[in-house]
Each structure stands twice: as structure tokens, then as C-alpha cells.
Amino acid sequence: MQNLCSLHGWKTREFPRRVFDAVLFSNEVDLLKIRWHELYPYVTEFILLESNSTFTGVPKPLVFSGHRDEFKFVDSRLTYGVIPGRFKKGENPFVEEAYQRLALDYLIRKAGIEDDDLLIMSDVDEIPSRHTINLLRWCDDIPEVLHLRLKNYLYSFEFLLDNHSWRASVHRYRSGTTTYAHFRQSDVILADAGWHCSFCFRRINDFIFKMKAYSHSDRVRFKKFLKPERVQKVICKGSDLFDMIPEEYTFKEIIGKMGPIPHSYSAVHLPGYLLENANDYRYLLPGNCIRESG
């Protein structure tokens, strides 16, 4: 570890920092399991907040609570909280999202975090690699806020969109200063730090639920977008569920990303738990685009 820290220009600590992993949870059971198994060796406390409301005010069941038995392996290190939705009709979804992230701040403090502990801020589907977290907990003088550049996948690990997912971050916690957020907070980015698998669901109904429930639900411009047969076709083709132009900043980047995403048939350097349990998570691996209908 001393050599790895020095290669990044950092010193090595005498003992590793504690690590806290905090997420807002909706319905991504499989990805949460893959995430927590990936991070398990190095995380001191897992923190999960769940609401009975989506960001758009749609009622939802407490999914994690219903699958709690599947996560017994983290019970001794889990701080779990539930927050009731406000169900404000017509409100900007980002207001509800901010409300839930504020509640997560409280839960993080309740979990016992202290100054200079590491706090991972990322969505469930933004999975830091274990070697990244082990590096950061052992190295001294790392930045106060460090964004993680993740490989950006869509629908499964068959469709590599790009290598530019950057919203995930790791913070050296500071009482009264550090707040949970999901936007750019630093210009320092650590490359090759993990995986972002967006809309990576087992069932067609989960795709439809998220399309209606997440903060950008205004992209569902036509009811036909939600038809199961269309969703399945889009997944296998690697096209955009919302039939929109890619969100990029230059004409060159837009042209480069128009049309279906090229297929990737490599399963090298993916989360270990996924590869060890490939039969259970075959839908996330190349060549298995057909989803369950329920």
C-alpha cells in the first residue's frame, strides 16, 4: 500500500481511516447487494435511508425492508432509516430529493461518523471498487473532496456508454461542513474508480417504475414510452428509453453518441460478487438482454 499511496503523491497512514457508505434507496435490490459485497471488507458502517415516496411524489413500498433477510451479512454494520414522503403534487422533484438527502445527513451523524472518517456519497448504482476505497483509507493527505470517475454503463454491463461518470465522491468528513450531495463539489477526480450501471434492472416493471418515478420523469413525453414491449426492444438495442439526444456539451460529442450504444462482450474487471454469482445475475452480463416480465 505504501507504494500505491506514493504513486499518487500521498503518504501512508499508520492505520486506515474508518469508512462510511451512505445511500438513498429506491428499489435497486440486486445492485445494492453487489455494491455492499464489493465494499464489505473496507466499510465500517453502511447507512441506508428509504422513503415511502419517490422524488416525484409517487407512493412506493419499503422495498429494502421487505428484502431485509437478504442483507443479514451487514446487519452488525447497518444504520437503516425510514422517512415519510411529503406527497406534494406538482412540486419540482428535486425539492423532495433535497429533503431526503437532508434526512440522510442526520442518519449519517446518528451512525457515529467522526471528523476525518471517509464518507462515500453516491447513488446505489454508482459502485466504487474495493481497491479504490482501500487505497483512500490507507493514504494520508488525500483531498478533502475527491470525485470518482466510474465506467458508465446502461441497462447492463454489455453497454459501455463512456468512462465519464463523475458524480460519486468520497469526503474526509468535517462536522458542521460536510453535507450529503450529488453534484460537482471538487475539480479533483480519481480515474478508474468503479462502475455506474444506470437502469440496470432485472424486471421490465422496474424500468417503467423508475421512468415515472425519478427526478427527470418529465422525459416520458408519450405513453407509448412505457409499453413493456417497447422497453424490452430498447434494452436489447442499447437505445435511449426516452428517445432523446444525449446530454453532452459539444456538437462533436452529441454526434458521437447518437444511435444505439455499441455492444461490449467483455466481462473483465467487473464487481467480484457479480462474477462469482453470474448465474443469479446473468441479465447484467453481456448477451443476456431479455428481462423478466413481472
Secondary structure, DSSP 8 states (H G I E B T S, - for coil): -HHHHHHTT-EE-SS---EEEEEEESS-HHHHHHHHHHHGGG-SEEEEEEESB-TTS-B---HHHHTGGGGGGGGGGEEEEEE-----TT--HHHHHHHHHHHHHHHHHHTT--TT-EEEE--TTEEE-HHHHHHHHHEES--SEEEE-EEEEESSTT-EEEEEE---EEEE--TTT-----S---S-EESS-EEEEET--SBHHHHHHHHHHSTTGGG--SGGGG-HHHHHHHHHHT--TT------SSHHHHHHH-S---------S--HHHHHTTTTTGGGSTT----B--
